[in-house]
Every structure is written in C-alpha cells, then in structure tokens.
C-alpha cells in the first residue's frame, strides 16, 4: 500500500509541475496577444519571452522528469501529422493559386503568397534536417 501511495504522490507532483510549466507558456502567449491588442508590442514580447523562459526553467529544474517516452511518441506523431497537413496544403494551394492568377481569376494576396513561401521553407528545413540526421557520422 505504501508503494502505491508514493507512486500517486510522484504522479501528482509531476502533474502539478507540468501544469505550471504549460500555464506559464499559455500565459506568455496570451500576454503577448493582449499586450499587442492594447498597443504595447514591446511589453507583449517581454511577457512572451518570460512565459517561455518560465516554461523551460520549470522543465529544467523540476525535481523529476516531466516528459517520458509516451510524451515523445505523441510529439513525434503530432509532428508527423502537422507535416502531412502542411504538405497537402502546399501541394494544393501553390499550383492552384498560381494557375488562377495566371488565367486572371485570382490575384494572390501577399498573406497567401507569404504562406506559400512559409510552407516551402518548412519543407526545405525539414529536408536539410532529415539529410543531416541521415548522413551524420
């Protein structure tokens, strides 16, 4: 019975540290957005950085590992799903927008053009990272 209690205490503490870490992250992002809406962009960036610094501080100095192999697996799967969704968006969006613009039915707004280039950049970074990991000594 004592072993189960100490395991429960450990899990409770781990959950608390994770909530604090992610709470700081969400507070930083929310603070950035609110300060930007209130027309205080520099303060917003400072709040944003403090939120991220707080997240990494809790993660670094917590007395236990906050993320285990299950978390790594979920992160890997979510990254893969995100990359696939971005690939579909790029494959469908870029040629369609270019074709519609060429035939005169659509003029690509700068934000869409930026999104297309961002997706292309994402895949360029992925390709370099993949090759670097595959062929590193």
C-alpha positions as CSV (number, residue, x, y, z in Angstrom):
1,X,0.0,0.0,0.0
2,X,2.9,2.4,0.8
3,X,4.4,1.9,-2.7
4,X,1.1,2.8,-4.4
5,X,0.8,6.0,-2.2
6,X,4.3,7.2,-3.1
7,X,3.7,6.5,-6.8
8,X,0.5,8.5,-6.5
9,X,2.4,11.4,-4.8
10,X,5.0,11.3,-7.5
11,X,2.4,11.4,-10.3
12,X,0.5,14.2,-8.5
13,X,3.7,16.3,-8.2
14,X,4.7,15.6,-11.9
15,X,1.2,16.7,-13.0
16,X,1.5,19.9,-10.9
17,X,4.9,20.8,-12.4
18,X,3.6,20.1,-15.9
19,X,0.6,22.3,-15.3
20,X,2.8,25.1,-14.0
21,X,5.1,24.8,-17.0
22,X,2.3,24.8,-19.6
23,X,0.4,27.5,-17.6
24,X,3.5,29.8,-17.9
25,X,3.7,29.0,-21.7
26,X,0.0,29.9,-22.2
27,X,0.3,33.0,-20.0
28,X,3.2,34.2,-22.1
29,X,1.4,33.7,-25.4
30,X,-1.9,35.2,-24.0
31,X,0.0,38.1,-22.5
32,X,1.7,38.7,-25.9
33,X,-1.6,38.8,-27.7
34,X,-3.3,41.0,-25.1
35,X,-0.5,43.5,-25.0
36,X,-0.4,43.6,-28.8
37,X,-4.2,44.4,-28.9
38,X,-3.6,47.1,-26.2
39,X,-0.9,48.5,-28.5
40,X,2.1,47.6,-26.2
41,X,4.0,45.3,-28.5
42,X,7.4,45.6,-26.7
43,X,5.7,44.7,-23.4
44,X,4.0,41.8,-25.2
45,X,7.2,40.4,-26.4
46,X,8.7,40.7,-22.9
47,X,5.7,38.8,-21.5
48,X,6.1,36.2,-24.3
49,X,9.8,35.6,-23.5
50,X,9.1,35.4,-19.8
51,X,6.4,32.8,-20.4
52,X,8.8,30.7,-22.4
53,X,11.7,31.2,-20.0
54,X,9.4,30.1,-17.2
55,X,8.4,27.0,-19.1
56,X,12.0,26.0,-19.7
57,X,13.0,26.9,-16.1
58,X,10.3,24.6,-14.6
59,X,11.2,21.9,-17.1
60,X,14.9,22.2,-16.3
61,X,14.8,22.5,-12.5
62,X,11.8,20.3,-11.6
63,X,12.9,17.5,-9.3
64,X,11.7,14.9,-11.8
65,X,11.4,14.2,-15.5
66,X,8.2,15.9,-16.7
67,X,8.1,14.2,-20.1
68,X,8.5,10.5,-20.7
69,X,8.7,8.2,-23.8
70,X,4.9,8.4,-24.2
71,X,5.1,12.2,-24.5
72,X,7.9,11.9,-27.0
73,X,5.9,9.4,-29.1
74,X,2.8,11.7,-29.0
75,X,5.0,14.6,-30.0
76,X,6.5,12.7,-32.9
77,X,3.1,11.6,-34.1
78,X,1.7,15.2,-33.9
79,X,4.7,16.5,-35.8
80,X,4.2,13.9,-38.5
81,X,0.5,14.8,-38.8
82,X,1.3,18.5,-38.9
83,X,3.9,17.9,-41.6
84,X,1.5,15.9,-43.7
85,X,-1.2,18.5,-43.4
86,X,1.3,21.3,-44.4
87,X,2.3,19.1,-47.4
88,X,-1.3,18.7,-48.6
89,X,-1.8,22.5,-48.2
90,X,1.3,23.3,-50.2
91,X,0.6,20.8,-52.9
92,X,-2.9,22.0,-53.3
93,X,-2.6,25.7,-52.6
94,X,0.5,26.7,-54.5
95,X,-0.3,25.4,-58.0
96,X,-4.0,26.3,-57.7
97,X,-3.3,29.9,-56.7
98,X,-0.6,30.3,-59.4
99,X,-2.9,28.9,-62.1
100,X,-5.9,31.0,-61.0
101,X,-3.6,34.1,-61.0
102,X,-2.2,33.3,-64.4
103,X,-5.6,33.0,-66.0
104,X,-6.8,36.2,-64.4
105,X,-9.4,34.8,-62.0
106,X,-7.5,35.5,-58.8
107,X,-4.8,37.8,-57.6
108,X,-2.7,36.2,-54.8
109,X,-2.8,38.4,-51.7
110,X,0.6,39.0,-50.0
111,X,-0.5,36.9,-47.0
112,X,-1.3,33.9,-49.2
113,X,2.0,34.3,-51.0
114,X,3.8,34.5,-47.7
115,X,2.0,31.3,-46.5
116,X,3.1,29.5,-49.6
117,X,6.7,30.6,-49.2
118,X,6.5,29.7,-45.5
119,X,5.3,26.1,-46.3
120,X,8.0,25.8,-48.9
121,X,10.6,27.0,-46.3
122,X,9.2,24.5,-43.8
123,X,9.9,21.6,-46.2
124,X,13.3,23.0,-47.0
125,X,14.2,23.0,-43.3
126,X,12.8,19.5,-42.9
127,X,14.8,18.2,-45.9
128,X,18.0,19.7,-44.5
129,X,17.3,18.3,-41.0
130,X,16.4,14.9,-42.4
131,X,19.6,14.7,-44.6
132,X,21.8,15.9,-41.7
133,X,20.4,13.2,-39.4
134,X,20.5,10.5,-42.0
135,X,24.1,11.1,-43.1
136,X,25.8,12.4,-40.0
137,X,28.8,10.4,-38.9
